[in-house]
Structures are given as structure tokens and as C-alpha cells.
Amino acid sequence: DPKVHGKSKMKKAFCEPGNIDFCPPIDLAFAFGPDEIMINRSPDNGGDVTYKSKEEMETDFKSGSLHPGDLKASSTAIMVQVLEKLASTMKTDPDAAKASKALKAFQKKMSKKK
């Protein structure tokens, strides 16, 4: 289930405040997201903000005006959307369904060898 797995994986993602050298949520958002990424925030935290470039987002994240929790929430939504689209496409493709079935059989076989 992309929604469940996507959320749990992103919740655990490394996202140290101010660290733009290694920040998977920023990279994922711009690799898979739309041209403009909207971060939904409460009015107390400055309200919603839209980023048109990765550099803009990195600047705000580095300065602390973009909180890791807000960043992860938006990146999670983007990632879940991509994974759901991928999952639905794979279900309708006969070759992908066959490959998935073979992979599950292999996993089952390998788990018995342990």
C-alpha cells in the first residue's frame, strides 16, 4: 500500500534542520513533484508557501524558516501520489503483474531457506 509505506518511510527519513547537504525530502520533492511545490503550513508558522526552485526551498530550510515537519508532510504527499500512480499502472500491465507474481514466489521461496 503506497500510502502506508510512503508515510512511514518519509516519517523516518533523515531531515536534520538546516542541513541541505543531505536532505532526502527536498531531493524527492523536486525529483518527483510538480514545477511549483506548495508547503501547507498553519498561519502561526507563516502560512502556506510555494517554491518554484530547489534553491529557494534550500535557502528557507537552511535559514530555519521551513520546518522539517512541514517539508516532510509535503514530500510525503508527492511521494505517495507517485507511488499510487505507479501501483495502479503496474496492476493494469500484464507483464508487470506477471513479474510481481514471480517476485513474490521468489521471496516466499527464499524466506523458507532461512
Salt bridges, closest charged atoms under 4 A:
ASP27 OD1 - LYS54 NZ 2.71
GLU36 OE2 - LYS52 NZ 3.93
